[in-house]
Amino acid sequence: MKGFYSRKLHSLLGVIPLSLFFLEHLVTNFTAVEGGTEGFYKAVAFLNGLPLVIVIEATLIWLPLFFHGVYGLYIAYQAKPNVGRYGNERNWRYTLQRISGVITFVFVIWHVWETRVQIALGNVTHEEIGGVIHDAVTNPITFAIYMISVVAASYHFANGLWSFLVSWGITVGPRAQRVSSYVCMSLFGIVSIMFIASLFAFRSIDFQVATSMIDAVKSVLI
Ligand code: HEM
């Protein structure tokens, strides 16, 4: 029983609210593909216009992310891959779940520092944040880091969902687990493609122009 409730809480938080946040974030970023700068800034303005946005962020994103990330690292270090018991494919997925978790953990710290923390420190505004992402994805090194990290986070999300369904007794038999595996791995493909498409959309010159226009207005005003 040792650690049973912490593990259950870790698993539950991975789906509610973190997977929901992950999907919301995916859709917000994808507005850059569908609606360009205008679509993206409209989505950002909508989210930041929500009442008590800071309370929503703290309770539905930061606290669950902190617990899930730190306890997840503890689980990853205790991991005992077991080829004999689970067979090759499951064993690989078990290992990849932990590797993708560690990559996502490191990425999220860096990414939140570059985006949300800089907004909180007043170094950049919500209206300029697309320009920050534009700079990151037009630099080959940070672009590669983004590509690897969004694929890792997408795998961690989709395979985590599959393992959540098993561990909460929702998919019990081998057939149910096989079907949910197809569904979750298809989800992995779709989500990865949507994130990668968003990264390419932020490479558009329009996002740079948006920041330069803000800089130009500022230089006239200040
Ligand atoms: C295409 C890839 C991505 C882009 C373009 C992107 C962009 C952004 C932007 C612009 C913000 C600041 C939003 C604002 O406050 O105005 C942000 C925040 C954040 N991102 Fe991402 N992101 C991407 C992928 C990810 C992934 C894969 C994760 C992993 C879960 C992630 C986790 C977060 C978190 C936790 C925050 C802080 C949320 C908040 O406090 O409101 N991002 N991202």
Residues whose N, C-alpha, C, O or C-beta is under 5 A from the ligand:
A	BS01	HEM	N29 V44 E57 V112 T115 R116 H126 I129 I133 S149 V150 A153 F195 S198 L199
